Amino acid sequence: MRLRNIPCADEAIRNSAFCIGEPQEHQGHWQDLFPASQPLHIEIGMGKGRFLMDSAVLNPGISYIGIERYSSVLYRAIQKMEQLSVPNLRFLCMDASDIDSVFATGEVERIYLNFSDPWPKDRHAGRRLTSRQFLARYDRILAGNGCIEFKTDNQNLFMFSMEELNECGWKIRAFTRDLHHDPAMNEGNIMTEYEEKFSSMGNPICKLIAER
Ligand code: SAM
């Protein structure tokens, strides 16, 4: 997702109470930023943040951090947050390739990857958020019982992700190629912006849950 450049976005992010600047300084201490010490879930590539805002309101016993690299996209999430009171959600404006300098070993209990950019060219495979390069980073920051939840409507990216997870020794705990018609996996599903858009076009939604 890329929005046209919004000139005030960088400044709004710097001044927002919901966005954490200098995230490396919080490595190993993310709990201190939240009202309670509780499990930490992150979404990488959160876009405008609908999934996280709905999740945080529904689950006050979980702390959430959303990561988005484009300030013009994150700016939209900040604007929405100003109308909500969600103490258990914060944002980081950064590229997730640095994620293991931001979270300590085992600090994160769950990673959500929702409708990640597909990067269809082979030479860009390492940029996919389910590539082995990213899986190695997730392996470092996830707790022992932690997991990845990945949703996409892109069949090629889903296949690639299953293969990468298998190659890297992860276990696929559950998967479906049609989430919205799979009652067990769809139970409690929280829709993302892209999920709504693609499912309304008739695209089946794939989901997997992976652990080590
Ligand atoms: N998760 C949202 C949803 O499902 O509606 C947004 C999906 S959008 C297709 C993917 C988002 O991931 C974009 O906003 C993009 O900027 C962000 N993104 C992609 N690669 C990223 C990276 N390496 N680090 C941080 N954000 C990234």
Residues whose N, C-alpha, C, O or C-beta is under 5 A from the ligand:
A	BS01	SAM	M1 G45 M46 G47 I67 E68 R69 Y70 V73 M94 D95 A96 S97 N114 F115 S116 D117 T192 E193 Y194 E195
